[in-house]
């Protein structure tokens, strides 16, 4: 049917690429933090030129609806100082390192870690 590839560049940029024999479709999401727990989400959709405009408009509207649904999850996130990671598992160490790196992009993490 189709293949899907998702590429995340850092925290704020995500590309979703769908390829099939009938079409190519690329969604591009940008996130720009404004303040604590406040972000602006930019959403672009690129589709094969032979696809009628109304189809691309419907696809873009559906994807925008999915992003809106995801906002409820993003808005309810909380910083957790203790992540309950096992120090003997290699995969958990990668998660710990990623969390430490990612904390620089969220306001309030330094304050929570110092408590």
N, C-alpha and C positions, 0 to 999 in steps of 0.2 A: 504494500500500500504506500507507505511513506517512511522516511527515516527522520528522526528528530535528534538534533544536537543542541545542547545547552552549554553556553560558554559564559562564565562569570569572571569579569575582570575586576579584581578587588571586591569591595563591598558594593559600590554604587552602580555598576554597569552590568547588565545581563543581556545576552543575545540568545534568542531562541530561533533555531533554523529548522524549517520543515522542508524536506525535498521529496517529491514524488515524480512520476513520469508526466503528470498533468500540470504541475505548478511548483514554484519555489516561493517560499514565504519566510520572511525574516521579521521578528519582533525585536525591538531594541528598547530596553528600559533604562532610564537614568534616575538616580535618586540623589537629590541635593538636600542635605540637612539644613534646616532653617534655625531651629532652636531645639531645646531638649524635647523629645517626643513629638517633633514637628518636622515633616519632610515634604518636599515637593517631588512628585513623581512625573517624569516625562515618558511618553509612550509613543513610539513610532512603529509603523507597519509598512513593510515593503513587500510587494507581491508581483508575480509575473505579469507583464503588460497585457497579455491576451485574456486575463481574467476580467470579467465585467466589473465596472466600478461598484455597483450595488453589492456584489458578493464581497469585495474587499472591504466595503463599508460595514457590512454585517460581521465579518470576521474581526475587524478592528473593534467594533462595539462589544462583541462577546469577550474578546481578550481584555478590554478595558473593564468589563464587569468582573472578570476574574481577579484583576489587580485590585479593584474596589473591595472584593471579598477578602483578599489577602490583607488589606489595610486593617481589618479588625484584629488579625493576628499580630501584625506589626505594632499596632497601638497598645496592645495588652502585654508586650514584652517587658520583662523586669530583669534588672541586673542581679545575677546570683553570684555571690562571692565564692561560695562553696559549690563546686560542680559535681562532687561525688565521683571523681575519676579515679581509676585504679592506677597506681604508679608502676605496676609491673606489666601492664598491657601497653604494647608499643602504640596501638591505635589511639589510646587515651592520651598518651603523651603528645601526639600530633594535635589532638583537639585542644589540649591545654596550651600548647604553643600558639595555635591559631587564635584562641580566646584572648591571650595576652596581646597578640598583635592587633586584633580587631578592637580591643578596648580603647585604643587611641582614637577611634573614629566616633565614639559615643560619649556624649557629655555625661558627667556624673560618675564615670567608672573609677577615676582616681580617688574621688571622695569616698565611694563605697569601699574600695580596697583599703583605704587608710583606716577605716573604722575597726 
